[in-house]
Every structure is written in structure tokens, then in C-alpha cells.
Amino acid sequence: MSSKATLDKIPAPARAETKDALGRPLHDLRISLLDQCNFRCPYCMPEAEFHAEYEFLRKQQRLTYEEILRVARVAAGLGVSKIRLTGGEPLLDKSLTDLIAGLAKITEIEDLALTTNGMLLAPMASKLAASGLHRVTISLDSLDEDVFRRMSGGRGDLQKVLAGIEAAERAGLSPIKINVVVQRGVNDHTVMDLLQHFRGSGHVVRLIEFMDVGNRNGWRMEQVVPSRQLLDQVVQRWPLRRVDRNYPGEVARRYEYLDGQGEIGFISSVTEPFCGGCSRARLSADGVLYTCLFATHGTDLRESLRNDADEEELTDILSRIWLQRADRYSELRSPALAEAHMQRKVEMYRIGG
């Protein structure tokens, strides 16, 4: 398929902004392509549980590309303008460019992005761009070789990730965002070196508070390094100024270096929740739609898709899900109470970050 044909747009269903029970619009859809990953990060997919015999979803259990495209087109008709592809690790799907080409044809999608750990990115970056992908976000928790390897469960190759970032930049998959999950006593001592490395590169580092996502990471409040503390450390070395959000509902608080060396973001889901502006829905690889990163349950769309639900039926299902949405987990969470983390929440590797 030619790049021109790839980027030609096809109409999505008639657009009508849909708002939930708290008045929040549906603007973002995160699509998890598969539940497998080539890393075994202890806070997400610890090796002890996700070992060689662990049974991940089989191909027939995952949504097909056509099923994903059907959901995406209906979501676009309800107000979605941003789609992010996640995993697991989405680049394990070697046919991914075919799906991207299909998503790129939906007129209403203004921002088509992908989140990856970067290990497989270098040889695929130009193909991703040619298929219609706009940009990438790289999950990279440290530039210290030993810390990085431990945090990837012994599977990460830092040089391959850095090569992937360079390849993405050459391919025009920018602005590139670097997501850093900061854990006290694990990688917090390496944050400043990482910021120094990416200053002036044009890439945006975002420091993320360690969150109680899922049930496997043994989360405790004392492991969280508050964004305010990190901000104070950065300002002592490089003066910053606050800048406005790029769009309503953006989760990161943005700052610019006063010396013009770029931008940094802080995502403070634990200490400064932002549920009030959340506009995201998440579709798991097996077709369950979740309306919160910390959801305890979702709605199965796969059955409807495979029972030949038409566009009108799918539109009705998605709109009803969003209209009834009242999730605000982070605002209701009391960091002092352990029971908040003990809820049986969906795992991060199933729905991305």
C-alpha cells in the first residue's frame, strides 16, 4: 500500500461529544493490542508470576484488527480524537503497521500515538511513521545500566532503547515523550542524570509518581516520591517556569527550563489527583472496555463484536458505558489506607498506562 493511500482518510460515524455522569467528555481511547511483554518489570509483570509457562491470551481471544477498527470508528463518532496503542509491549505485534494504517484513515483522529519500552523500536520506526503513526512515548525508568536492567526484570538492553529513541526522532515520530516511573529507593537517585541527558534534545521527560495500579506491585505510600519533592530538586539545579496545558484533560503539569533547553512534565496521580479532567477510555486486548486505570471491572465488547453488532448497536453500547461513568478512584483514594490498594483492580499490563 502506498503512503498516500495509507494516509487517505475515511469518514467516521457522525460526531457528537459524549459526556459522563460528572460532565467529562470522551476524547481519548487507549487500545491494548496484547497482554505480552518482553520485559518483566517488578511493578507490572514480575518474573516469578509471568514465567515461561504463564498462559497469555491466545490469538483467538484477542480482538482482530477489524474489530479494533470498528470500535475506534464508533469511538471517533462519540468524540474521541486521540488514540494511543499500548500493551503489554505493542511492538511484539509484527503486523502492527497494518492496524496503524487503518486507524490513520479515521478522519476525526487527530493524534495517533504508541507507548513502547523501546527495545524493538529502532528497526520499526520508519515503517511506523510511513503507516501513519504520529508520535511515540518511551517508558524508560533510568539511564543507569544496572538500575535499568533490574527495573526491566533483567531483560532490558539500554543501548537498544536509546537507539530506538534516535530512530524515532529520525523518522519524525515526535514530540517524543520519555515516561519515568519514580520509586523511592529504586531509581529516584538516577532522575537528575536522566534529565541532564535529555535536556536540549527536544524530547519531553515526564516524571510519574509510582501508582497503585493493579494488584501485583506491592505498592506502599512510602515508595512514592511526590512530584512536589522532585520539582524542588529540579528547580535547585535548573530554574523552571510553569506553562499551560496543551489540551483540556492533559495529565502532566508542564514546565519549561528557563535556559531554553526544553520541557519537563510531572504526573501526580497519587498526591495531586486529576480525575476531574480525565477523558480516557481503555480497551483491553480481549475486548473489555474500562473507564478508569484503576477499574475493578469493565464491559465486554468482544461478544457484541462477534455477534455482528452493527454500528448503531456499538454506538449505543459505548455511549451508555460513558454516560454512566462516575469513576474518580484517585480523588477518593486515601493514601493512608491500605484497603484502597487491596481492591481487585485491572492489571496495568492488560490496559497500558
N, C-alpha and C positions, 0 to 999 in steps of 0.2 A: 504494500500500500504506500502511495506517495505521501510525503509530509503534508502536501496541500490537502489531499483527501483526508488525511488523519485529522487535520485541524479544522476542516469544514464542520459547521455546527448544524445540529438538527434540533427542531423545536422540542421543548419540554412541555408538560401539561400547563394549562392556563395558570398563571401565578396569582397566589393570594396569600398574604402573610398570615401565618397561624401563630396565635399566642397561647401560652399555657395558663394554668389557673392563677399564676402570680404575675401575669402580663408579660412574660418573657417570650420573645419571638423565636421561631425555629430558623436559624441561619446556618448552622454548621452540622455536617454529618461526618462522623469518623467511621471508617469501614475497616474492620479487621479481616485480612484475607486468609489467614491461617493461624493456628494456635502453636505452631512450632517455631523454635528459635535456635540459632547456632551458638548462643551464649547460655550460661546458667547463672545469671546474676542472683546472688543470695536473696535480694529483696523482691525478686519476682519469680524466678524459676530455679530454686535450689537443686543442685545435682542429686542430693540424697533422695528427693522425691521424683524428679524428672530424669530418671536414669534410662539406660539403653532399652529396658523392657517396658517403659511407660507407653501407654497407648494414647496417642494423639488422635484427633479426628481423622477419620478416613475420608478419601476424596468425595465419596457419595454423600457424606454427612455435611460437607461444606457447600455453601452456595456456589452455583456456577456463575460465570461472568455475566451471562444473560440475566440471571436472577438478580445479581447485584445491580446491573444497569436498570432493570425495571424499578427497583427500589429507589435508585438515585434519581431517575427521571420523575417519579412521583414526588420525592422529597423536594426536588427543584421547583415543582409546581406549588409546593406549600411554603416556599420562602428560602430554601437552602441555596446559598450562593458559594459556600466554601466546603470542599470535600478534602479530607485527609485520609490517605491509605496507611494502615498500620498493621501490626501483627499481635503476637509473635514478631518474626522478622519477615517483612513483606518481600524482600529481595530473594528469599528462598523459592519464591514462585517464579520460575524461569519464563513463564508466558505473560508476565505482568504487563508488558508493553501493550499487549492486545487490549487489556482492560482499560489502561490509561487512554488509549486511542478512542475507545468508546465513550469514556467519561468526558473527554475533551470536546466531544461533539454536542454536549448539552449546553445550549445557549446560555442558560442562567448561571452556570458555574463560572465564577469569576476568579476563583483561587483553587487550584488543584495541586495538592502538596503530598509529600510522603515522609514518614518518620522511619528512620533506619538506624541500626547500630553502626553502619558504615563499612563493615568488613567486606561486603560484596559489591560495594558501590563503584569502585574505580572502573571495572570493565563494562559497567552497565550505564554509566552516567549519560553518555552521549545518546544512547538509544532511548533512555527515559525522556530526555529533552525532546528528541525528534518525535516521540509519540504524543507529546502534548503536556507533559508534566511541567509545572511552573517552577517549583522550588522543593528543597529538601530540608528536613530538620534532622540533625545527627544527635543521637544520645551518646554522650562522651563524659564520663564522670571524673576523669583525671588524666593528666599528661605524665604522671609518674608511672613508669612502666610496671613496677611491682604492684602498686595500688590498683592500676587499671586491670591488670591480669587477675588479681584477687576479686575485684568487683564484677568481672565478667565470668566468674566461676572457673578461671583457669583456661578460658577458651579464646580470649581476645588477643589480637595482634595489633598493637597501637599503630605501627607503621602503615599497615594496610588501611586503617581507619583514616589516618592523616592523608594517605594517597587518595582515598575516596573523596575527602573534602576538596582536595585540589582538583580532582577530575570533575566534580560537580560544579566548581567555580568556572572551570574552562568551558563546561557545557552550558553555562548560563542559568543553572538551577539556583537562582538567588532571589532575594537575600537568603543566605544560608544561616540557619539558627543552630546553635550548639546548646543542647539541654544538659544541665549538670544537676543531678540529684545529690544534695549535700547532706552527708550523715556525720554527726559528731563522732570524733574518734576513728573515723574510717577514711574520709577523703577531705575533710574540712581544711586540713593543713596544706593541701595542694591547690586550693582555689585561686590564690593570688598568682601563682605561676601560670595557671591556665589562662587567666585573664590577660596576663602580660603577653602570652604567646599570640592571642587573637586580637589584641589591640592594634588598630590600624589596618586590619585585614579586610574590613568591610563585613565580617561575619558578626552576628549578634549572639553573645553568650547570655543564657538565661539561667539563673541560679534558682533551683527549685527546692522548697522545703520538703524533707522526707515525709511522705504521707502514709496514712494507714489504709492503703489500697489493698483489697483482697484480705486473705486470712493467713498468708504464709510467711510474711516478712518479720514476724516477731516485733512489730512496731511498739516503741515506747516513746513517750513525750520527751524524755531526756536525750533521745537520739536526734531530735530536731534542732537545727541551728536556725534561729529566727532570722528572717530576711533583714530585719532592722539591724541585727548584730553584724551581718555580712555587709550591709550598706555602710555602716560606720567604719568597718575595716577598709573598705574600698576607698571611701572618701578621704581617709587619713593619708592614702598614697596618691590617689588621683582625684582631684575635685570633680564633682558631677553636678549636673543640673537636671531637674525633672522635666520631661517632655510629655506632651499629650498622647493619649492612646491613638493607635492607628485607625481603630474602628470600635463601635459600641460592643461591649462584651469581651474585649481583649483581656486576657487574664494576667498578663505580665504588666507590672509597673515599670515604665521605661525611663531610662536616664541616659544622658549623653556625657561623654568626657569633655570637660571644658577645653582641653587642648586639641579637640577635633579628631581624636583617634577612634571615634566610633560610638557604639551604643551598647548598653548592658540592660538586662531585664531581671526582675525579681518576681517569682511566682510563689505567693504566700498563702497557700490553701489552708494551712493549719493555724497560723497566728492572725491572719487578716483575710478571712473567707470572702469569696466573691460570688457566692451563689446567686445573688440578686441580679447579676448580669449574664448568667450562664445561658447560652443559646445553642447548646450542643446535644445532639443525639448520637448514640453509638450502636453500630450494627456489628454483631459478632460473626465469626466465620461460619457458624452453623445457623445463622439467620435469626438470632434473637436481638430485638431492638431494646436497648437500655436508655433510660433518660437521665442517668446520673453515673458518674465514675464510681460512686460508692453504692450502687444499687444492690439490693438484695434479690431482686427478680426482674425479669424483662418479659417481653411479648414475642412469642414465636411467630415469625413471618414466613418461615420456610414451608410450613404446612399449607398456608394460603397460596404461596407462590406455586407449589407443586400440585395444588388442586385447581390450577388455572384461573385463579382470581384475576379479574380484568382490572384495567387501570382505575376505574371508578371504585371498585371494591378496595383496592390497595390504598387509594387516596382516603377513603373513609376510615380504614383501619389506622393509618398513620396519623390522620388529623385527630381522631378520637384519643389516641395514645397521648399526643402532645397537649390537647385541650385539657386532659385530666391531670397533667403533670403538676406536681407540687413539691418536687424534691428540693431540699436545701440542707443536705447532710452536714456540710462543713460549718454552716452557720449554727446548726443545732448541736454539733459535737462539743462536748466539754472535754478539753484536753486532760483534765484531771481525773476523768472517769474511764476506767479500763473497759467498761462494758460497751462503750461506743465502738471500740476496735473488735470486740467479740462478736458483733453481728456477722452473719454469714453473707459477706459481700462478694460480688462477682470478682474474679481474679483479673489482675491487670493484663496478664498475657493473653487473655481472651478478648479484650476490648481496646487494647492500646492505652496510651497515657492520656 
